[in-house]
Amino acid sequence: MLQPFLFLSMRITSNIIDRVGVILCIVLFAACSKPTNTTSSEGKIVAKVNNTLLYSSDVENLLKNLPTKDSVAYTQSYISKWADDEVFYQQALNYLTDDELNIDKELEAYKKELITYKFQTKLINDKLDTIVTNDQIETYYNANSQSFLLKNNIVKVLYVKTPNNIPNIEKLKKLCYSINPKDAEQLKIMCVQFANNYYMNDNTWLMFDDLKKEIPQLKEVPDYSLQNGKVFEFTDETSYYFLKIIDIKSKNTLSPINFEKNNIKNMLINQRKQQLISTIKKDFFDKAKTNKELEIYN
Protein backbone atom coordinates (compact mmCIF):
# COMPACT_ATOMS: atom_id res chain seq x y z
CA MET A 1 0.00 0.00 0.00
CA LEU A 2 3.02 2.26 0.34
CA GLN A 3 3.71 2.76 -3.36
CA PRO A 4 0.23 4.08 -4.37
CA PHE A 5 0.30 6.44 -1.38
CA LEU A 6 3.75 7.64 -2.37
CA PHE A 7 2.64 8.16 -5.97
CA LEU A 8 -0.41 10.15 -4.84
CA SER A 9 1.73 12.25 -2.53
CA MET A 10 4.13 13.03 -5.36
CA ARG A 11 1.26 14.14 -7.63
CA ILE A 12 -0.22 16.38 -4.95
CA THR A 13 3.21 17.83 -4.19
CA SER A 14 3.80 18.44 -7.91
CA ASN A 15 0.49 20.32 -8.28
CA ILE A 16 1.24 22.44 -5.21
CA ILE A 17 4.68 23.29 -6.57
CA ASP A 18 3.14 24.30 -9.92
CA ARG A 19 0.59 26.58 -8.25
CA VAL A 20 3.24 28.10 -6.01
CA GLY A 21 5.30 28.72 -9.12
CA VAL A 22 2.45 30.71 -10.68
CA ILE A 23 1.98 32.79 -7.54
CA LEU A 24 5.73 33.37 -7.27
CA CYS A 25 5.79 34.44 -10.91
CA ILE A 26 3.14 37.07 -10.25
CA VAL A 27 4.79 38.25 -7.05
CA LEU A 28 8.28 38.37 -8.58
CA PHE A 29 6.93 40.28 -11.58
CA ALA A 30 5.40 42.76 -9.15
CA ALA A 31 8.59 42.99 -7.13
CA CYS A 32 10.63 43.81 -10.21
CA SER A 33 8.11 46.34 -11.43
CA LYS A 34 7.45 48.35 -8.29
CA PRO A 35 8.78 49.06 -4.78
CA THR A 36 7.66 46.79 -1.95
CA ASN A 37 5.02 49.19 -0.55
CA THR A 38 2.62 48.54 -3.44
CA THR A 39 0.34 46.05 -1.70
CA SER A 40 -3.37 46.76 -1.24
CA SER A 41 -6.54 44.83 -0.54
CA GLU A 42 -6.46 43.78 -4.21
CA GLY A 43 -2.99 42.27 -3.89
CA LYS A 44 0.34 43.37 -5.25
CA ILE A 45 0.67 45.67 -8.23
CA VAL A 46 2.11 43.70 -11.14
CA ALA A 47 2.07 46.50 -13.72
CA LYS A 48 1.46 50.24 -13.83
CA VAL A 49 0.94 52.74 -16.64
CA ASN A 50 0.82 56.22 -15.13
CA ASN A 51 -2.07 56.01 -12.65
CA THR A 52 -3.63 52.84 -14.06
CA LEU A 53 -2.75 49.73 -12.06
CA LEU A 54 -2.94 45.99 -12.68
CA TYR A 55 -3.13 43.90 -9.50
CA SER A 56 -2.09 40.32 -8.90
CA SER A 57 -5.70 39.49 -7.98
CA ASP A 58 -6.82 40.53 -11.49
CA VAL A 59 -4.42 38.02 -13.00
CA GLU A 60 -5.16 35.24 -10.50
CA ASN A 61 -8.90 35.42 -11.27
CA LEU A 62 -8.13 34.59 -14.89
CA LEU A 63 -6.21 31.46 -13.93
CA LYS A 64 -8.99 29.67 -12.07
CA ASN A 65 -10.06 27.44 -14.97
CA LEU A 66 -6.68 27.23 -16.67
CA PRO A 67 -4.51 24.06 -16.52
CA THR A 68 -1.63 24.52 -14.08
CA LYS A 69 1.04 23.79 -16.68
CA ASP A 70 -0.12 26.75 -18.79
CA SER A 71 -0.53 29.24 -15.95
CA VAL A 72 2.97 30.75 -15.83
CA ALA A 73 3.16 31.36 -19.57
CA TYR A 74 -0.38 32.74 -19.63
CA THR A 75 0.39 35.09 -16.72
CA GLN A 76 3.42 36.56 -18.47
CA SER A 77 1.51 36.87 -21.76
CA TYR A 78 -1.50 38.53 -20.14
CA ILE A 79 0.56 41.08 -18.22
CA SER A 80 2.56 41.93 -21.35
CA LYS A 81 -0.58 42.39 -23.45
CA TRP A 82 -2.29 44.46 -20.73
CA ALA A 83 0.72 46.78 -20.58
CA ASP A 84 0.93 47.08 -24.37
CA ASP A 85 -2.79 47.89 -24.71
CA GLU A 86 -2.79 50.35 -21.82
CA VAL A 87 0.23 52.28 -23.11
CA PHE A 88 -1.37 52.56 -26.54
CA TYR A 89 -4.71 53.63 -25.03
CA GLN A 90 -3.10 56.34 -22.95
CA GLN A 91 -1.24 57.61 -25.99
CA ALA A 92 -4.61 57.87 -27.73
CA LEU A 93 -5.93 59.98 -24.84
CA ASN A 94 -3.06 62.42 -25.35
CA TYR A 95 -3.24 62.45 -29.14
CA LEU A 96 -6.97 62.87 -29.79
CA THR A 97 -8.82 66.17 -29.36
CA ASP A 98 -11.51 66.68 -26.73
CA ASP A 99 -14.18 66.47 -29.43
CA GLU A 100 -12.75 63.18 -30.69
CA LEU A 101 -12.61 61.81 -27.16
CA ASN A 102 -16.23 62.72 -26.50
CA ILE A 103 -17.92 59.46 -27.51
CA ASP A 104 -21.00 59.77 -25.30
CA LYS A 105 -23.30 60.30 -28.28
CA GLU A 106 -21.79 57.37 -30.16
CA LEU A 107 -22.16 55.11 -27.13
CA GLU A 108 -25.74 56.23 -26.62
CA ALA A 109 -26.56 55.59 -30.29
CA TYR A 110 -24.98 52.12 -30.10
CA LYS A 111 -26.88 51.42 -26.87
CA LYS A 112 -30.18 52.34 -28.56
CA GLU A 113 -29.40 50.12 -31.55
CA LEU A 114 -28.48 47.20 -29.32
CA ILE A 115 -31.58 47.51 -27.12
CA THR A 116 -33.80 47.94 -30.19
CA TYR A 117 -32.27 44.84 -31.79
CA LYS A 118 -32.80 42.77 -28.62
CA PHE A 119 -36.40 44.01 -28.38
CA GLN A 120 -37.14 43.15 -32.01
CA THR A 121 -35.58 39.72 -31.57
CA LYS A 122 -37.72 39.04 -28.50
CA LEU A 123 -40.89 40.22 -30.27
CA ILE A 124 -40.12 37.98 -33.24
CA ASN A 125 -39.46 34.96 -31.01
CA ASP A 126 -42.67 35.57 -29.04
CA LYS A 127 -45.09 36.55 -31.78
CA LEU A 128 -43.90 35.38 -35.21
CA ASP A 129 -45.87 32.64 -36.97
CA THR A 130 -43.22 30.37 -38.50
CA ILE A 131 -45.60 27.75 -39.92
CA VAL A 132 -45.45 27.80 -43.72
CA THR A 133 -47.81 25.45 -45.58
CA ASN A 134 -47.18 23.77 -48.90
CA ASP A 135 -50.05 25.77 -50.40
CA GLN A 136 -48.36 29.02 -49.35
CA ILE A 137 -45.09 27.85 -50.87
CA GLU A 138 -46.78 26.87 -54.12
CA THR A 139 -48.66 30.17 -54.34
CA TYR A 140 -45.44 32.15 -53.86
CA TYR A 141 -43.59 29.95 -56.36
CA ASN A 142 -46.24 30.40 -59.06
CA ALA A 143 -46.46 34.16 -58.50
CA ASN A 144 -42.67 34.60 -58.68
CA SER A 145 -41.61 31.88 -61.08
CA GLN A 146 -39.22 34.13 -63.02
CA SER A 147 -37.21 34.57 -59.83
CA PHE A 148 -36.48 30.85 -59.78
CA LEU A 149 -34.46 30.35 -62.94
CA LEU A 150 -31.55 28.01 -62.36
CA LYS A 151 -28.05 29.46 -62.44
CA ASN A 152 -26.46 25.99 -62.56
CA ASN A 153 -27.38 22.48 -63.65
CA ILE A 154 -29.10 20.32 -61.03
CA VAL A 155 -29.53 16.56 -61.13
CA LYS A 156 -31.07 13.53 -59.48
CA VAL A 157 -28.55 10.71 -59.44
CA LEU A 158 -27.45 7.28 -58.35
CA TYR A 159 -23.86 7.67 -57.22
CA VAL A 160 -21.38 5.13 -55.84
CA LYS A 161 -17.68 5.49 -55.04
CA THR A 162 -15.73 2.47 -53.78
CA PRO A 163 -12.10 1.35 -53.58
CA ASN A 164 -11.35 -0.34 -56.89
CA ASN A 165 -10.05 -3.50 -55.19
CA ILE A 166 -13.15 -4.50 -53.19
CA PRO A 167 -14.34 -8.11 -53.47
CA ASN A 168 -17.18 -8.74 -55.92
CA ILE A 169 -16.74 -5.37 -57.65
CA GLU A 170 -18.27 -6.83 -60.81
CA LYS A 171 -21.38 -7.72 -58.83
CA LEU A 172 -21.54 -4.14 -57.53
CA LYS A 173 -21.32 -2.78 -61.09
CA LYS A 174 -24.11 -5.08 -62.20
CA LEU A 175 -26.31 -3.93 -59.30
CA CYS A 176 -25.62 -0.29 -60.22
CA TYR A 177 -27.04 -0.86 -63.70
CA SER A 178 -30.07 -2.84 -62.52
CA ILE A 179 -33.54 -1.25 -62.26
CA ASN A 180 -34.91 -4.08 -60.09
CA PRO A 181 -35.97 -2.77 -56.61
CA LYS A 182 -34.59 -5.92 -54.97
CA ASP A 183 -31.20 -5.25 -56.57
CA ALA A 184 -31.33 -1.70 -55.19
CA GLU A 185 -31.53 -3.17 -51.68
CA GLN A 186 -28.57 -5.45 -52.39
CA LEU A 187 -26.63 -2.48 -53.77
CA LYS A 188 -27.28 -0.48 -50.61
CA ILE A 189 -26.01 -3.37 -48.46
CA MET A 190 -22.79 -3.53 -50.50
CA CYS A 191 -22.38 0.27 -50.31
CA VAL A 192 -22.72 0.20 -46.53
CA GLN A 193 -19.98 -2.45 -46.43
CA PHE A 194 -17.52 -1.14 -48.99
CA ALA A 195 -18.31 2.32 -50.38
CA ASN A 196 -16.31 5.45 -49.61
CA ASN A 197 -19.41 7.43 -50.51
CA TYR A 198 -22.78 6.79 -52.14
CA TYR A 199 -26.08 8.53 -52.84
CA MET A 200 -29.26 6.64 -53.67
CA ASN A 201 -32.01 9.19 -52.97
CA ASP A 202 -33.58 9.74 -56.39
CA ASN A 203 -36.12 12.28 -55.06
CA THR A 204 -33.60 14.96 -54.13
CA TRP A 205 -31.95 17.44 -56.48
CA LEU A 206 -28.21 18.04 -56.24
CA MET A 207 -25.97 20.71 -57.70
CA PHE A 208 -24.02 19.13 -60.54
CA ASP A 209 -21.01 21.28 -59.61
CA ASP A 210 -20.97 19.55 -56.21
CA LEU A 211 -20.70 16.19 -57.95
CA LYS A 212 -17.72 17.51 -59.91
CA LYS A 213 -15.96 18.03 -56.60
CA GLU A 214 -16.68 14.40 -55.71
CA ILE A 215 -15.71 13.04 -59.14
CA PRO A 216 -12.84 15.07 -60.65
CA GLN A 217 -13.24 13.41 -64.06
CA LEU A 218 -16.66 15.05 -64.48
CA LYS A 219 -14.92 18.39 -65.00
CA GLU A 220 -14.01 17.17 -68.48
CA VAL A 221 -17.62 16.27 -69.33
CA PRO A 222 -19.41 18.96 -71.42
CA ASP A 223 -22.81 20.11 -70.18
CA TYR A 224 -24.50 19.28 -73.47
CA SER A 225 -23.78 15.56 -72.97
CA LEU A 226 -25.88 15.44 -69.79
CA GLN A 227 -29.23 13.76 -70.23
CA ASN A 228 -31.66 11.50 -68.39
CA GLY A 229 -30.35 7.93 -68.09
CA LYS A 230 -26.77 8.88 -68.91
CA VAL A 231 -24.22 6.67 -67.11
CA PHE A 232 -20.62 7.59 -66.28
CA GLU A 233 -17.98 5.15 -65.02
CA PHE A 234 -14.51 6.25 -63.99
CA THR A 235 -11.55 4.49 -62.41
CA ASP A 236 -8.39 6.04 -61.01
CA GLU A 237 -5.48 4.61 -59.00
CA THR A 238 -7.57 4.05 -55.90
CA SER A 239 -11.28 4.30 -56.66
CA TYR A 240 -14.15 3.21 -58.88
CA TYR A 241 -16.93 5.73 -59.58
CA PHE A 242 -20.43 5.01 -60.89
CA LEU A 243 -22.84 7.84 -61.71
CA LYS A 244 -26.26 7.56 -63.32
CA ILE A 245 -28.21 10.71 -64.21
CA ILE A 246 -31.84 9.99 -63.28
CA ASP A 247 -33.13 13.48 -64.06
CA ILE A 248 -31.62 16.82 -64.98
CA LYS A 249 -32.69 20.46 -65.02
CA SER A 250 -30.43 22.71 -67.04
CA LYS A 251 -29.34 26.18 -66.03
CA ASN A 252 -31.55 29.07 -67.20
CA THR A 253 -34.63 26.83 -66.94
CA LEU A 254 -37.29 26.99 -64.22
CA SER A 255 -36.07 25.48 -60.96
CA PRO A 256 -38.28 22.69 -59.52
CA ILE A 257 -40.46 23.76 -56.61
CA ASN A 258 -39.11 21.08 -54.27
CA PHE A 259 -35.58 22.38 -54.92
CA GLU A 260 -36.68 25.89 -53.91
CA LYS A 261 -38.93 24.89 -51.02
CA ASN A 262 -36.58 25.85 -48.19
CA ASN A 263 -35.61 29.11 -49.90
CA ILE A 264 -39.26 30.07 -50.34
CA LYS A 265 -40.03 29.19 -46.74
CA ASN A 266 -37.22 31.46 -45.54
CA MET A 267 -38.40 34.27 -47.82
CA LEU A 268 -41.95 34.06 -46.50
CA ILE A 269 -40.76 34.03 -42.88
CA ASN A 270 -38.52 37.05 -43.52
CA GLN A 271 -41.45 38.89 -45.05
CA ARG A 272 -43.51 38.10 -41.95
CA LYS A 273 -40.72 39.38 -39.70
CA GLN A 274 -40.62 42.72 -41.50
CA GLN A 275 -44.42 43.00 -41.51
CA LEU A 276 -44.63 42.08 -37.82
CA ILE A 277 -42.10 44.70 -36.76
CA SER A 278 -43.68 47.35 -39.02
CA THR A 279 -47.13 46.65 -37.56
CA ILE A 280 -45.90 46.72 -33.96
CA LYS A 281 -43.96 49.95 -34.55
CA LYS A 282 -47.04 51.58 -36.06
CA ASP A 283 -49.18 50.48 -33.11
CA PHE A 284 -46.67 51.92 -30.63
CA PHE A 285 -46.47 55.14 -32.65
CA ASP A 286 -50.25 55.58 -32.84
CA LYS A 287 -50.69 54.86 -29.12
CA ALA A 288 -47.97 57.36 -28.24
CA LYS A 289 -49.78 60.05 -30.26
CA THR A 290 -53.17 59.18 -28.76
CA ASN A 291 -51.76 59.27 -25.22
CA LYS A 292 -49.97 62.58 -25.89
CA GLU A 293 -46.64 60.88 -25.23
CA LEU A 294 -45.45 61.93 -28.68
CA GLU A 295 -45.49 65.50 -29.90
CA ILE A 296 -43.99 66.67 -33.17
CA TYR A 297 -43.40 70.41 -33.51
CA ASN A 298 -43.43 72.21 -36.84
N, C-alpha and C positions, 0 to 999 in steps of 0.2 A: 504493500500500500504506500510505501515511501516514495516510489518513483512518480506515480501520478500526482501526488501532493507536491513534490518538488517541481514537476513540470508546470502545474497550475501556479505555483508561487512565482516561478520565473516569468510566466506570461503576465501576471498581475504587476510584478516589479517592472517589466518592460514597458507596459502601458503607463505606469506612473512616471517612469523616467521620461517617456515621450511627452506627456502632458507638462511635466516640469520644464522640459526643454522649450516648449512653446511659451510658457509663462516667462522663463528666463530670457527668451528672445525678445519679448515685448519690453520687459523691464530693462534689459541691457540697451535696447534701442533708445528707450527713454533716457537712460542714464547718459548715453553719448550725445543726446540731442539737447539736454537741458540740465541746469543745476539740480541738486538733490532736493530743493525745497519746492518742487513742482507737483506735489501730491495733493489731491483733493478727494472729496467724497466719491468722485467718478474715477478714481485711480490715478495712476501716473500719466503725465503728458508724454506722448510718444512722438508727436510732431506739432509744429507751430508755424503758422504763416501770419506774421504781424500779430493781430489780436485773436485770430481764429485758432482754436486748439483741437487736437485729436487726442482722446484719452485711451488708455489701455482697455478700459471697460467697453468702449465702442468696438474695438477690434475683437475682444474676447467674445462678445455677443454673436459675432459672425462665425465663430468657430464651433458653435455648439453642435451642429449637425455635420461637421466636416470630419473625415477620417483623420486620425491622429497623425499618420505618416505625411499627410499633406499640409498640416497646420502651419509649420514653420515657414515653408515656402509661400503659402498663401498670405501669412501675416506680413512678410517682407514685401510681397507684391502689392497688397492692399495699401500699406502705408505709403509706398512709393507712388502709387497711382493717386491716392488722396492728395499728397503733397503737390504732385504735378498739376492736377486739376485745380487745386486751390490757388496756386501761384498764378495760373493762367486766368482764373476768374478774377482775382484781385487786380491783375493788370488790365482786364476789361473795365473794371470799375474806374480806374484812373484814366483810361483812354477815351471812353465814351462820354458824350455830353450829358448834361442833366436831362435834356429832352429825350435822348436815346435811352437813358436809364429808366425813365418813367414808363413802366410797362403795365401800370395798373389797368388802363383801358383794354390793352391786349389780353391781359389775364381775365378781365371781366367778360370780354367777348367770348373767349375760349370757354369760360365757365358756363355761359349761357348756351353755347353750342352743345357742350357735353351734357348738360342737364336736359336740354330739349331732345337730344338724341336718345338719352335713356328713357325719357317720358314716352317718346314715339315708339320705342322698342317695346316698352311695357304695354302700351295701348294695343299694339299689333298682336302681341302674344295673348292678351286677354280677350280681344274682341274680333280678331280676323277669322273669317270663315275660310278654311283651307281645303274644304272638300270640293273637288272638281270632278264633275260627272263626264262620262264618255260623250253624252249628247252635247255638253258645253264645249268639249274639245272638238267635236266634229263640226259644230256650228262655226267656231272660230276658224278652223282649218278651211272650210268652204268659203268663208267670207274673205279670207286673206291668202288664198291659194298661191298668188303670184309671189308671195313672200317666202314660199317654201320650194324654190327651185334649187336643185342640188348643185353644189359647187364641186363635188367629187363623185366618182363612181361608188355605189354601194352594192353589196352582194349578200346573198344567202348561200352558204357553202357547207360542204362536208370536207373537213380538213383533218389530216393525220400526219404527225411527224414522229418517226421512231428511229432508233439506232439501226443502221443498215445491216447489222449482224445478228438481229434477234432470231430465235428459232421460229420456224414456220412463217417466214416473211412472205412466201408465195401465197399461203393461205390468207394472210392479212390483206394482200393486194386483191385477191379474188373477192373477199368480203367487201372491200371498198367499192368495187364495181357493182356489186349485187344490189338489186332493188327489193329483195325479199325482206320483209320486216323481221323475220327470225334471224336472218343473217346480220341485220343491224344490231341485234342484241349480242350476237357472238362477236361482232366487231368491237362493240363497246367493252366487252369483257377483256379482249386482247389489248385494247388501248389502255385500260386501267392497269394491266400487267406490264406492258412494255413501252407505251408511248411517252415521248418527251412532252408532247402537247397534242391535243386533239379538240375538235369542235364539231358537235353533231346536232346542234339545235338549228333546224332548218326553218324556224319561224322568226328568227332574229336577223336583222340587217346589220352588216358590218361595213366599216370603211375599207375599201379595197387597198388604200394606201397603208393601212395597218397590217394587212396580210403581206404586203411587200416587205415590211420590217421583219416578219416571221420567216418569209421565204425569199431570200435575196435574189434568186433567179427570176422572180416575177418582175423585177425591175426592167428586164429585157423584153418583156411581153408587151406588144402594142395594145392600146385600149380597144382598137377596132376588132381585135381577135376575140374579145370577151363576148360570150353568148351563153344562153341557158344550155345546160348539159355539157359544157366544155370541161374536159378533164386535163389536168396537168400533173405530170410525174417528174420529179427531180431526184437525183442522187448526188451527194458530194462525198467527201472523204469519211464522214462520220454518220450521216443521216440519210433517211429516205423520206420524201415528202409526197403526199397525195392530196390533191385539191380538186374538188368537183364543184363547178358553178351551178347551183340549183336555180338561182334567179338573179337578175341584175337590173339595176336602174342606173342609167347613164347620167353623167353630169349635164346640167342645164335642162333636165326634165323634172317633172313634178315629183317631189319627195313623198314617199308613202306616209300615210297618216300615223301608222304605228311607229315609224322611225322618228316622227316629230312629236310624239305624244308627251314626253317629259318636258320638251321645250315649250310646248303650248301651255301645259299645266303651270310652268313657272311664270310664263308671260301673264296668264290670267290672274295668278296670285299676286304678282307685282302690280298689276292694274288695280286690284282690290286694295292693296296696301295704300297706294296713292289716293284712291277714292276715299278710303276710310279716314286717313289723316286730313284730307281736304274737308270732309264733312264735319269732323270733330273740331277742326280749327274754326270753321264757319259758325258752328254752334256756340263755341266759346266767345267768338267775336260778337255775335248777335246778343248773347246774354250780357256781355260786358257793356254794350251800348244801352240795352234795356234797363240795366241796373245802375246806369250812370257811372259805372266804373271806368268807362272809356269816354274821353272827350277829345275831339280833334278840332283844333282852332285854325281858322282861315287866316 
